[in-house]
């Protein structure tokens, strides 16, 4: 069975080349045609980043709380807020969204050094702690809050990342409870 009529004058290799070229052109044009050309629809965070000359970074994901150095993490947004019984809480978030796609860190390489800002408030919004750290990897950021800073009660925390002039949005607030007594 022949797929191409040799009498038509069109060679199969030319047809395949033409189809591939058309698909490649469509792949390049589609994202460009979907780009938002209306500046009125940009978010306030994107406007703020554009105003500082920086790019908007992806918001850190998977905020979580650990009850101690050997305890597993309890994820924010679960039906029951995380509970810390040891008095010391480890707050962590995933920064994968801010690493360039395809980035692979090799052992012994210099750390990317992104600034990570943590905020901890009481449940009523009263500030307890604001701490800026430098991430050791581009994948995760963590902050251990000592028991002396967190008395029994309800708290909330959030995090954002900075890389030069670029700043991410804050994560949503993560509620958690401390019951050390």
N, C-alpha and C positions, 0 to 999 in steps of 0.2 A: 504494500500500500504506500503510495506516494503522498506526502503531505504538501508538497509544492509542485506546481505545474511548471515544468522546465520551459514550456513554450511561452510563458508570460514575460520573460525577460528579467524577472526579479530574482536575484540570487538569495538563497536562504540566509547567508551570512550578512548580507546587507539588511534584510528584514529584521533579523535578530538585533543587529547593531542599532537600527532605527528605534526599535521597541525599547531597548535598554536606555538609549539616549532620552527618549520621551519620559520614561519612568524616573530617570535621574533628574530631569528638569522639573518634573512635578514634585519630587521630594524636596528640592531646594525652594521652590516657589510656595509650597503649602505653608511652612512655618512663617514665611514672610507675610503671606496674605492674612494669617491669623493674628499677627502682631497688633497690639492695641495702639492705634494712632491718635486716640482721643485722650489728652492729658487730664480731662475732667474725671475720668474713671480710675485714675491712679489712686492708690491708698495713701493715707496720711504718712504711713511709715515709709513708703516708697518715695514720697515727696521729700520727707526729711532726709533720707539717705541721698537723694539726688542733690539736695541743697548743700550738703556737706562735701559733695564731690565723691562720696563713697558709694559703694554698691550695697544693696540690701542683702544681708546674709540670710540663709535659711534659719528658721527658728529651731533651737534645740528640741529634741524629741524624747519620748519615753521618760518623763520625770519620775523619779522613784525615791523611796526612803528605805534605809536599812536600819535595823535595830542594834547593830553592833558589827564589829569587824568580821565576825564569822557567821553572821546571819545573812539570809538571802534578802533580796530587795522586795519591797511591797510597792506595786505600781500605783501611781496617782490616777484618779478617775475610776477606781474600782468601786463597787457598791459600798464597801466599808472603807473609810479613810485609813491610811497606814497608822499603826500604833507603835510607839517607841517605849519600851519598858526598861531599857538599860540606862536611860538618862542621856546618853550620847547618840545623836542621830547622824547618819551619813546621807547627804543629799546628793543625788547624781542625775545626770542627763546625758543623752547621746548627742554628739556633735557631728555625726556622719553627714548630716545635711549641709554642713558648711565646708566639708572637704571637697575639693574639686573632683568630679567624677573620674574614676580610674586611678586615684591616688593610692599608692601602696607605700606604706612606711616600712623601712628596712631597719632591723636592729642596729643600733649604733649611730643612726642618723640623728641630726639635730632635731629637737622637737619643734613643731610649728610655732609654739608660743602665742597662741591666741588668748586674749584676755577674756576671762569668764567672770561675770558679775552675778553674785547670789544675793537675794534679799529674803530675809525671814521676818515675818510680822506675827503678832498675836492675832487671833481670829478676828478681833475687833478692828484691826488695821494699825495698831500701835507698833511702830518699828522696834525690832529686837536686834537685828544684825544686818549690815550691808558689807559684803566682803568681795574684793576683787582678787582673783587668783590667775595664774597662767596655766593653761592646760598642758599636760605633758605629752598628749597625743592629740590627733585631730578627731578621734572618735568619741572620747568621753571626757567629762569633767565631773569632779566630785569635791565635796566639802564636808569635812567632819566637824560637827558642832558639839562642843563639850557639854556635859551635863550641867555645868555651872551656869551656862547661858540659857538653858531651857528648863524652867520649873514645870511641875505638872500643869497641864492645861492644853488648850487647843491653839494650834498655830497654822500658818500657811507660808509657802515659799514659792519663789519663782527664780528663773535664771535667763540670762541672755549672753551672747558672745560678741566680742569686738575683734576685728582684724584690721588694724590700721584705721582708716577713716570709715570703714564699713562696720555697721552695727546691725545685729538681728533684732527682731521683735522679742518682747518678753514671752516666755511660756505662760500659759494660763496658771493661775494660782493653784497650788497643790496643798490641800488641807491635810494635816496630820495631828495626832494627839500624843502627848507625852504623859505616861503613867509610870513614873519611876518608883513611887512609894508603895 
